[in-house]
Amino acid sequence: MKIRSFIDVKTLLFDNISIKQTIFKNTFWIGLGEGISKLLKLILLIYVAKILGAAEYGKFCFAFAFVGLFTILTELGVYQIMVREFARDKKKGRDFFLAP
């Protein structure tokens, strides 16, 4: 598909025409979203470092690393176990998500 005008670009990025085009479109939008997200995180971290100063920013980073360590330890394999159990018995999945 040759891109000759703005209409062609719009069709390429917003319409599902073929499998290859859909894969390209989805990859493009995911990549764009990830790039914007990382850029905003970088800007936010620079801003926080400027506001807090060196010592306070060090404490801030230490706190995030400490929380991140416990997050990793608590999530070890839980998602995979849930998927396996819900795949075995559909009733477990319904009970889990509908429980008050």
N, C-alpha and C positions, 0 to 999 in steps of 0.2 A: 504494500500500500504506500503510494507516494503521497507526501503531504504537500499540498499546493496552496492551501488557504487556511484561514482561521476556522472555517467550518470543518475542514478535515481534522484539525487538531482537536476541536471540540468533540467530534465523533469518535476519535481515537481514545480520548480520555474519559468519556462519559457514557458511551453506548457499548453494549456487548454484541460484537459482530461475529467473532470466531473464538475458538479456544485460545489460540496464540495471542490474539489481541486482548482477551480477558485476562490472561496471565500477565501480560505486559502492563496492562492498566492497573491491576491489583498490586503488582510489584512497585510501580511508580508511586501510587498513592501511599503505600506502606512506607516506602523509602522517604518520601517527602514528609510524612508525619513523624517518622523517627528523627529525621534531620532537624526539623523545627523544634521537636521536643528537646533534643540534645543542645541545640543552640540556646533555647530559653533556660535550660538548667545551667549552662555555662554563664550566661548573663546574671542569673540569680546568685550563683556562687560568688562571682566577682563582686556583686553588690553587697552581699552579706559579709564578705571578707573586708570590704571597705568600711562598712558601718561598724562591725565589731572590733576590728583591730587584730593584731597578730595573736595576742595571748587569748583573747576571748574566742577567736576563730579556731584556735587549736583545741580549746575545750569543746567547742561545737562539733568539730570533726571527730574528736574522741568519743563524744556521746553518740554520734551517728554510727561510728564503727562498732561500738559496744552493742547498740540495739540491733545492728545488722548481723552481728555474730549470733545473737539469740534468735533472730528471725530464721536464719539458716538452720540452726539446730532444731527448732521446733517444726520446720517444714520438711524434714528429711523423710521422703517417701510417703507422706500423708496423701498427697494428691494421687499417686499411683495406686495406693491401697484403696482409696475411695472409688476410683474408676473400676478397678478389678471387682470389688464387692458389688457395686451397682450394676455392672455388666452381668454378673452371675445371677442376681435376683432383682428384677425390676421393682418389686414391691418395696425393697429396702430403700431404693432411690426415691420413690414417691413418699414413703414415710419420713425420710430424712428431710425432704424439702417442704413437706406440708405440715410438719410438726410445729406446734406453737412455741 
